[in-house]
Amino acid sequence: MSVFPKRTIDLNADVGEAVDPAGVDVERALLGLVTTAHIACGGHAGDETVMAATVAAALAHSVRVGAHPSYPDEEGFGRRPLDIDRDALRSSLCEQLGALERISRAAGTAIESVKAHGALYTEVAKGGAIYETFRDAVRASCDEGVALVLPSGCRALAMTLRDGVTACEEGFCDRSYRSDGGLVDRQSAGAMVSDPAAAAAQALSLARGAVATSDGSVLTLWVDTLCIHGDTPGAVPIATAVREALVGSGIDVIAPAHA
């Protein structure tokens, strides 16, 4: 009998971003498959009506609520780096997180994790001034112990240890990796992993601590949570295949306990 603890992993999706009924249907189907929903807070997508509906749908599926704030850039869908004053960014993030927290409280829950979106996710991961602004906004707006979701192996993880901040390391089922641990640019060929079998194989590999990169090398990574993007073509079949592969390999797919 094994003396090692059973492997568990969180499966998350970024939701509250859809702009049409078909997209909403995909998000709702994903909520039946994931364990954490990171909900857009109005910076790049969503408003209070969408947030409330998405929180309600998450709770109906017993899915944990997380926040998905971004640079205040709805026009660019939060994917453009913004040259923004730190105080202005902190104010925007506090407004975004505060809105989702109020809605979550009214529904009988609270934000459990915070994952930046798009360009902000990339900048926070570097562990510099933007990370500190993001950290401060989360501390001001959310309960103590709320986890920051960061890319596996990024510099900001060392900053969270310094700061006493709970962190979850994230991997991606539906994106290709570079050998330096970053993701292949969305505009490049092969950036998206849209075949469900390939995504499931990548998810299982990440859960075991490694991933094949675009140049054929193997990268060692630890992940606590795996992401499936709602706007990836075939997101629902991907999520279904990923969950089946993880469970079939004896890995428990559950949300992490609150710190």
C-alpha beads as a LAMMPS data file, in Angstrom:
LAMMPS data file: protein, C-alpha beads

259 atoms
258 bonds

1 atom types
1 bond types

-500.0 500.0 xlo xhi
-500.0 500.0 ylo yhi
-500.0 500.0 zlo zhi

Masses

1 110.0

Atoms # bond

1 1 1 0.000 0.000 0.000
2 1 1 1.314 3.451 -0.937
3 1 1 2.489 5.729 1.878
4 1 1 2.103 8.822 -0.296
5 1 1 -1.007 11.030 -0.034
6 1 1 -3.534 10.796 -2.830
7 1 1 -3.006 13.438 -5.524
8 1 1 -5.697 16.096 -5.707
9 1 1 -6.050 18.924 -8.176
10 1 1 -8.397 21.839 -8.790
11 1 1 -9.921 22.368 -12.227
12 1 1 -10.811 25.978 -12.992
13 1 1 -12.423 27.985 -15.764
14 1 1 -12.541 31.720 -16.441
15 1 1 -16.202 32.644 -16.812
16 1 1 -18.560 35.622 -16.837
17 1 1 -16.886 36.745 -20.073
18 1 1 -19.367 35.525 -22.698
19 1 1 -21.108 38.116 -24.865
20 1 1 -23.711 35.941 -26.593
21 1 1 -26.121 33.132 -25.637
22 1 1 -23.929 30.443 -27.195
23 1 1 -20.975 31.600 -25.103
24 1 1 -23.104 31.637 -21.970
25 1 1 -24.217 28.079 -22.719
26 1 1 -20.552 26.999 -22.922
27 1 1 -19.771 28.674 -19.596
28 1 1 -22.740 27.029 -17.896
29 1 1 -21.695 23.630 -19.218
30 1 1 -18.144 24.203 -17.934
31 1 1 -19.548 24.899 -14.474
32 1 1 -20.785 21.321 -14.437
33 1 1 -17.216 20.076 -14.926
34 1 1 -14.838 22.371 -13.019
35 1 1 -14.364 22.940 -9.299
36 1 1 -13.489 26.662 -9.287
37 1 1 -14.967 29.477 -11.393
38 1 1 -12.937 32.661 -11.796
39 1 1 -15.552 35.270 -12.596
40 1 1 -14.846 38.425 -14.597
41 1 1 -15.390 41.506 -12.438
42 1 1 -16.057 44.245 -14.991
43 1 1 -12.513 45.257 -15.916
44 1 1 -12.393 43.380 -19.227
45 1 1 -15.846 41.785 -19.255
46 1 1 -18.976 41.370 -17.177
47 1 1 -21.140 43.660 -15.094
48 1 1 -23.026 43.225 -11.833
49 1 1 -25.953 41.478 -13.553
50 1 1 -23.618 38.993 -15.257
51 1 1 -21.634 38.512 -12.044
52 1 1 -24.768 37.738 -10.050
53 1 1 -26.022 35.240 -12.616
54 1 1 -22.618 33.558 -12.841
55 1 1 -22.219 33.310 -9.071
56 1 1 -25.682 31.754 -8.839
57 1 1 -24.842 29.250 -11.578
58 1 1 -21.542 28.360 -9.882
59 1 1 -23.263 27.721 -6.567
60 1 1 -25.923 25.616 -8.270
61 1 1 -23.107 23.316 -9.406
62 1 1 -21.292 23.445 -6.016
63 1 1 -18.402 25.238 -7.699
64 1 1 -16.138 27.509 -5.671
65 1 1 -16.229 31.226 -6.544
66 1 1 -13.031 33.011 -7.520
67 1 1 -12.416 36.471 -8.968
68 1 1 -10.937 37.310 -12.366
69 1 1 -10.024 41.020 -12.342
70 1 1 -8.029 42.749 -15.051
71 1 1 -6.672 46.019 -16.234
72 1 1 -9.643 48.377 -16.820
73 1 1 -9.662 47.683 -20.557
74 1 1 -12.959 46.362 -21.843
75 1 1 -12.149 47.500 -25.389
76 1 1 -8.965 45.412 -25.496
77 1 1 -10.479 42.573 -23.431
78 1 1 -7.725 43.071 -20.883
79 1 1 -5.105 41.574 -23.165
80 1 1 -3.124 44.804 -23.709
81 1 1 -0.493 45.985 -21.210
82 1 1 -1.606 49.358 -19.839
83 1 1 0.629 52.181 -18.670
84 1 1 -1.514 53.019 -15.660
85 1 1 -0.740 54.773 -12.391
86 1 1 -0.410 52.268 -9.516
87 1 1 -2.976 54.084 -7.385
88 1 1 -5.440 54.112 -10.275
89 1 1 -4.857 50.401 -10.867
90 1 1 -5.307 49.588 -7.197
91 1 1 -8.542 51.610 -7.131
92 1 1 -9.866 49.783 -10.199
93 1 1 -8.952 46.373 -8.777
94 1 1 -10.573 47.188 -5.438
95 1 1 -13.721 48.275 -7.269
96 1 1 -13.789 45.086 -9.332
97 1 1 -13.140 42.790 -6.380
98 1 1 -15.490 44.726 -4.120
99 1 1 -18.351 44.321 -6.591
100 1 1 -17.914 40.555 -6.866
101 1 1 -17.427 40.190 -3.116
102 1 1 -20.716 42.030 -2.392
103 1 1 -22.560 39.880 -4.893
104 1 1 -20.987 36.697 -3.538
105 1 1 -21.854 37.614 0.060
106 1 1 -25.443 38.282 -0.926
107 1 1 -25.552 34.796 -2.458
108 1 1 -24.168 33.220 0.716
109 1 1 -20.557 32.681 -0.319
110 1 1 -17.314 34.669 -0.713
111 1 1 -14.350 34.979 -3.050
112 1 1 -11.940 32.087 -2.382
113 1 1 -9.205 32.830 -4.935
114 1 1 -8.148 35.670 -7.206
115 1 1 -6.624 35.183 -10.636
116 1 1 -5.661 38.156 -12.765
117 1 1 -6.722 38.164 -16.411
118 1 1 -4.726 38.601 -19.586
119 1 1 -1.959 41.185 -19.581
120 1 1 -2.368 41.775 -15.851
121 1 1 -1.793 38.043 -15.174
122 1 1 1.473 38.277 -17.087
123 1 1 2.629 41.402 -15.248
124 1 1 1.653 40.152 -11.780
125 1 1 3.655 36.966 -12.412
126 1 1 6.868 39.017 -12.726
127 1 1 6.755 39.825 -9.015
128 1 1 7.403 43.550 -9.279
129 1 1 5.391 46.691 -8.616
130 1 1 2.262 45.395 -10.383
131 1 1 2.324 42.273 -8.230
132 1 1 2.504 44.458 -5.106
133 1 1 -0.423 46.576 -6.290
134 1 1 -2.429 43.434 -7.028
135 1 1 -1.528 41.923 -3.634
136 1 1 -2.565 45.090 -1.825
137 1 1 -5.905 45.277 -3.651
138 1 1 -6.700 41.656 -2.755
139 1 1 -5.786 42.252 0.887
140 1 1 -8.006 45.337 1.008
141 1 1 -10.999 43.727 -0.717
142 1 1 -11.098 40.039 0.252
143 1 1 -10.943 37.847 3.337
144 1 1 -7.612 36.869 4.837
145 1 1 -6.268 33.677 3.314
146 1 1 -7.698 34.205 -0.159
147 1 1 -5.283 32.571 -2.604
148 1 1 -3.571 34.293 -5.514
149 1 1 -3.564 32.062 -8.591
150 1 1 -0.238 32.436 -10.421
151 1 1 1.541 30.645 -13.257
152 1 1 3.560 27.687 -12.051
153 1 1 7.173 28.550 -11.372
154 1 1 6.808 32.314 -11.818
155 1 1 8.909 34.863 -9.905
156 1 1 5.889 36.195 -8.001
157 1 1 5.639 32.907 -6.105
158 1 1 8.800 33.835 -4.212
159 1 1 7.192 37.178 -3.370
160 1 1 4.124 35.443 -1.928
161 1 1 6.373 33.445 0.405
162 1 1 8.062 36.667 1.509
163 1 1 4.680 38.336 2.042
164 1 1 2.891 35.450 3.752
165 1 1 0.342 35.273 0.928
166 1 1 -1.413 32.030 0.009
167 1 1 -0.764 31.070 -3.615
168 1 1 -1.901 28.382 -6.038
169 1 1 0.308 27.400 -8.964
170 1 1 -1.601 27.130 -12.232
171 1 1 -1.116 25.081 -15.374
172 1 1 -3.035 25.184 -18.653
173 1 1 -4.712 22.271 -20.366
174 1 1 -5.496 24.133 -23.581
175 1 1 -2.343 26.211 -24.241
176 1 1 1.081 25.234 -25.535
177 1 1 4.151 25.923 -23.400
178 1 1 7.503 27.445 -24.294
179 1 1 10.666 25.930 -22.852
180 1 1 11.043 28.905 -20.460
181 1 1 7.690 28.066 -18.844
182 1 1 5.716 30.792 -20.595
183 1 1 2.817 30.186 -22.948
184 1 1 3.134 30.281 -26.725
185 1 1 1.662 33.567 -27.970
186 1 1 -1.996 33.234 -28.916
187 1 1 -1.278 34.558 -32.403
188 1 1 1.322 31.867 -33.122
189 1 1 0.601 28.572 -34.839
190 1 1 -0.023 25.759 -32.377
191 1 1 -0.652 28.087 -29.420
192 1 1 -4.001 26.482 -28.601
193 1 1 -4.488 22.834 -27.658
194 1 1 -7.977 22.276 -29.033
195 1 1 -8.003 18.489 -29.407
196 1 1 -9.682 17.009 -26.304
197 1 1 -7.391 13.968 -26.217
198 1 1 -4.270 16.131 -26.463
199 1 1 -5.556 18.501 -23.784
200 1 1 -6.372 15.573 -21.500
201 1 1 -2.883 14.130 -22.010
202 1 1 -1.324 17.519 -21.218
203 1 1 -3.492 17.896 -18.110
204 1 1 -2.473 14.475 -16.851
205 1 1 1.186 15.212 -17.536
206 1 1 0.963 18.528 -15.659
207 1 1 -0.753 16.823 -12.742
208 1 1 2.233 14.479 -12.600
209 1 1 4.740 17.357 -12.661
210 1 1 5.886 17.874 -16.245
211 1 1 4.782 19.161 -19.655
212 1 1 6.120 18.843 -23.190
213 1 1 7.004 22.210 -24.726
214 1 1 6.689 23.559 -28.247
215 1 1 10.364 22.825 -29.026
216 1 1 10.087 19.209 -27.910
217 1 1 11.770 19.591 -24.525
218 1 1 10.174 18.616 -21.214
219 1 1 9.538 21.207 -18.529
220 1 1 9.136 20.298 -14.855
221 1 1 6.265 22.172 -13.207
222 1 1 4.163 21.751 -10.081
223 1 1 0.491 22.691 -10.421
224 1 1 -2.284 23.005 -7.854
225 1 1 -4.933 23.994 -10.375
226 1 1 -5.513 23.451 -14.090
227 1 1 -7.266 26.003 -16.289
228 1 1 -9.599 25.524 -19.240
229 1 1 -10.517 28.714 -21.110
230 1 1 -14.177 29.117 -21.990
231 1 1 -13.285 30.720 -25.317
232 1 1 -11.074 27.838 -26.461
233 1 1 -12.760 26.030 -29.375
234 1 1 -14.359 22.859 -28.004
235 1 1 -13.983 23.971 -24.386
236 1 1 -16.697 21.624 -23.094
237 1 1 -15.379 18.461 -24.801
238 1 1 -11.895 19.451 -23.590
239 1 1 -13.082 19.868 -19.996
240 1 1 -14.963 16.559 -20.181
241 1 1 -11.908 14.707 -21.485
242 1 1 -9.599 16.364 -18.927
243 1 1 -11.807 15.507 -15.987
244 1 1 -12.299 11.926 -17.146
245 1 1 -8.537 11.480 -17.632
246 1 1 -7.690 12.850 -14.192
247 1 1 -10.348 10.862 -12.355
248 1 1 -9.548 7.748 -14.377
249 1 1 -5.940 8.018 -13.223
250 1 1 -6.925 8.142 -9.581
251 1 1 -6.558 11.895 -9.138
252 1 1 -9.265 13.605 -7.080
253 1 1 -10.603 16.721 -8.809
254 1 1 -11.557 19.024 -5.938
255 1 1 -11.205 22.671 -5.005
256 1 1 -8.469 23.391 -2.459
257 1 1 -9.475 24.110 1.122
258 1 1 -9.535 27.751 2.185
259 1 1 -6.278 28.737 3.870

Bonds

1 1 1 2
2 1 2 3
3 1 3 4
4 1 4 5
5 1 5 6
6 1 6 7
7 1 7 8
8 1 8 9
9 1 9 10
10 1 10 11
11 1 11 12
12 1 12 13
13 1 13 14
14 1 14 15
15 1 15 16
16 1 16 17
17 1 17 18
18 1 18 19
19 1 19 20
20 1 20 21
21 1 21 22
22 1 22 23
23 1 23 24
24 1 24 25
25 1 25 26
26 1 26 27
27 1 27 28
28 1 28 29
29 1 29 30
30 1 30 31
31 1 31 32
32 1 32 33
33 1 33 34
34 1 34 35
35 1 35 36
36 1 36 37
37 1 37 38
38 1 38 39
39 1 39 40
40 1 40 41
41 1 41 42
42 1 42 43
43 1 43 44
44 1 44 45
45 1 45 46
46 1 46 47
47 1 47 48
48 1 48 49
49 1 49 50
50 1 50 51
51 1 51 52
52 1 52 53
53 1 53 54
54 1 54 55
55 1 55 56
56 1 56 57
57 1 57 58
58 1 58 59
59 1 59 60
60 1 60 61
61 1 61 62
62 1 62 63
63 1 63 64
64 1 64 65
65 1 65 66
66 1 66 67
67 1 67 68
68 1 68 69
69 1 69 70
70 1 70 71
71 1 71 72
72 1 72 73
73 1 73 74
74 1 74 75
75 1 75 76
76 1 76 77
77 1 77 78
78 1 78 79
79 1 79 80
80 1 80 81
81 1 81 82
82 1 82 83
83 1 83 84
84 1 84 85
85 1 85 86
86 1 86 87
87 1 87 88
88 1 88 89
89 1 89 90
90 1 90 91
91 1 91 92
92 1 92 93
93 1 93 94
94 1 94 95
95 1 95 96
96 1 96 97
97 1 97 98
98 1 98 99
99 1 99 100
100 1 100 101
101 1 101 102
102 1 102 103
103 1 103 104
104 1 104 105
105 1 105 106
106 1 106 107
107 1 107 108
108 1 108 109
109 1 109 110
110 1 110 111
111 1 111 112
112 1 112 113
113 1 113 114
114 1 114 115
115 1 115 116
116 1 116 117
117 1 117 118
118 1 118 119
119 1 119 120
120 1 120 121
121 1 121 122
122 1 122 123
123 1 123 124
124 1 124 125
125 1 125 126
126 1 126 127
127 1 127 128
128 1 128 129
129 1 129 130
130 1 130 131
131 1 131 132
132 1 132 133
133 1 133 134
134 1 134 135
135 1 135 136
136 1 136 137
137 1 137 138
138 1 138 139
139 1 139 140
140 1 140 141
141 1 141 142
142 1 142 143
143 1 143 144
144 1 144 145
145 1 145 146
146 1 146 147
147 1 147 148
148 1 148 149
149 1 149 150
150 1 150 151
151 1 151 152
152 1 152 153
153 1 153 154
154 1 154 155
155 1 155 156
156 1 156 157
157 1 157 158
158 1 158 159
159 1 159 160
160 1 160 161
161 1 161 162
162 1 162 163
163 1 163 164
164 1 164 165
165 1 165 166
166 1 166 167
167 1 167 168
168 1 168 169
169 1 169 170
170 1 170 171
171 1 171 172
172 1 172 173
173 1 173 174
174 1 174 175
175 1 175 176
176 1 176 177
177 1 177 178
178 1 178 179
179 1 179 180
180 1 180 181
181 1 181 182
182 1 182 183
183 1 183 184
184 1 184 185
185 1 185 186
186 1 186 187
187 1 187 188
188 1 188 189
189 1 189 190
190 1 190 191
191 1 191 192
192 1 192 193
193 1 193 194
194 1 194 195
195 1 195 196
196 1 196 197
197 1 197 198
198 1 198 199
199 1 199 200
200 1 200 201
201 1 201 202
202 1 202 203
203 1 203 204
204 1 204 205
205 1 205 206
206 1 206 207
207 1 207 208
208 1 208 209
209 1 209 210
210 1 210 211
211 1 211 212
212 1 212 213
213 1 213 214
214 1 214 215
215 1 215 216
216 1 216 217
217 1 217 218
218 1 218 219
219 1 219 220
220 1 220 221
221 1 221 222
222 1 222 223
223 1 223 224
224 1 224 225
225 1 225 226
226 1 226 227
227 1 227 228
228 1 228 229
229 1 229 230
230 1 230 231
231 1 231 232
232 1 232 233
233 1 233 234
234 1 234 235
235 1 235 236
236 1 236 237
237 1 237 238
238 1 238 239
239 1 239 240
240 1 240 241
241 1 241 242
242 1 242 243
243 1 243 244
244 1 244 245
245 1 245 246
246 1 246 247
247 1 247 248
248 1 248 249
249 1 249 250
250 1 250 251
251 1 251 252
252 1 252 253
253 1 253 254
254 1 254 255
255 1 255 256
256 1 256 257
257 1 257 258
258 1 258 259
